[in-house]
Amino acid sequence: MDVSEAKRLKGLEDENARLKWLLADAMLDNAALKNLLGKKW
């Protein structure tokens, strides 16, 4: 693996981590909204 491939891999790993964090955050928001809307007023 040369330097450019290593840099590209590192960039993809960073982007993957960021996307996983965004997905987890969205799933938490979704769960909170479902919990809120599921309660009987």
C-alpha positions, 0 to 999 in steps of 0.5 A, a space after each residue: 500500500 502506498 502513501 496515497 492509498 493510506 491517506 485515502 483509507 484514512 479519509 474514508 475511515 474518518 468519513 465512516 466514523 462521522 456518518 456512524 455518529 450522525 446515524 446514531 444521533 438521528 436514531 436517538 432523535 427518532 426514538 425520543 420522538 416516538 417515545 414522546 408521541 407514544 405517550 397518551 395525553 
